[in-house]
Amino acid sequence: MHASRTGRRALLFCAMIFPALAAAQRVEISIDASKSGPTISRNLFGQFAEHLGHGIYEGIWVGPDSKIPNTRGIRNDVVAALKAIKVPNVRWPGGCFADEYHWRQGIGAQRAVTLNPNWGGVIEPNTFGTNEFMDFIDQIGSEAYVSVNLGSGTPQEAAEWFEYMTTAQPTTLEKERAANGHPAPYKVEFLGLGNESWDCGGNMTPEYYLSQAKIYSHFVRNFNPGQQSKDQMLKIAVGPGGDGPRWNDWTETVMKAYQQHTWSWDINGLSMHSYTVVKWPPAYKSVGFGETEYAEILKSTLEMDDLIKKHSAIMDKYDPEKKVALVVDEWGGWYAPLPGSNPGFLVQQNSLRDAILAALNLNIFARHGDRVRMSNIAQMINVLQAMILTDKDKMVLTPTYYVYKMYLPFQDSTSVPVTFDAGTYRQGDISLPRVDAVAAKGKDGKLWVEVTNVDPNQAAEVELKLAGVTAKSATGQTLSAPKVDSVNTLEAPNGVVPKAVSAEAEGGKLTLKLEPKSVTVVAVE
Ligand code: AHR
């Protein structure tokens, strides 16, 4: 009697301390490695850096005279961190800022001091301009995605900017670029034809936007000799900003015109913006929240799948060959500004919930990889769902950063079909799929599997049922933390960091044990 009571107490103790051990959910994930789906483009892991708050100034640019270690004014710690996640492209200079940006104010020895009316009305020193952005892109080993000012600028201004950046011929603008320190033409991989032209980019109707976009598409030329045949610059038009008739109409109008386009204009991508916000103005806390807010935000983020399906269906009508990519170039969690911060600076913390949110979205993009070939999370540093938070000479890597690091093997991988019964996680009246998963053959030839355990209370025992490959083991990394709102801070930077995970096949079965609320990436060997 006594012994069994002790045993029960021990079990109860175990269940309290390790609720995960008490009730692991069994999940079977079938992966057929002999089949392949769409490529998971490296460009799905793109970033966005706008002149907003401390996204550029302090986050990237400290100036050459700063005591913070830097190379030509660009902070070394941030560059090293970004190099490690192989950022494929960076969208710049905005956002709303792009449609008020005049590139000439940001070149040469004398910079114009202007204002940033969109974001706090603060001074814009223009010390970070074209040459600095391109230097930054070069230092982190990325590609430039430059959005031109289609709202308050002119086609001539944008055309001259691209001549300044890309020509190798001895024009006046080429000489000016050389005099500013860069004789060789810059490579511009992506051109953004405005930003949110239906709102901060000029409140245009789709028809009016289209007539403007055609003009910019024709006249904004890339002259870089290395980008004339292969590696041509891709042009990305403004697309929808949500769900419903207004946005369907926008996609419909642009795509219908694309179907009938002539030689003199073209687009290769249609942008889509969709933040996880639930309430407007953003009211959810980025730290100091509980399970209900965790479930509400994740439920909302999963709407991305439906949104992509709806706009892809419209695109399919006019572009069945999927020549035009759907480019989700602004997405992520958008929460209430941190108390004490400038509300115009969009400062928020980044928690384990954001890591899970990022994984769920990256998986959605990967599953739609035939149409969704690029995405840019908003934003890279110190703004919204950032990779990095800085404070003077210090920096901290966020849980979202670690997801991007763990997903590196998926860059330019080939997706492999995955089937599973996700089960259900319930919180109040919210039901969510308990797990999510993607698999792909990496460029290294290995089979990579990602599994997200959304359930914050129960561990998962995931049996990988593999066809087309014999597996002995799985090794990789897992990211979890004690609480749904666990964060990394300057004082405690290791609250949410990946740790090693592995499993050996036993009796022909390969079973991964996943912690509650975790993101796991393994290579199957
Ligand atoms: O990312 C912040 C802002 O959100 C961007 O400037 C704008 O394009 C969007 O509305």
Residues whose N, C-alpha, C, O or C-beta is under 5 A from the ligand:
A	BS01	AHR	G95 C96 F97 E196 A378
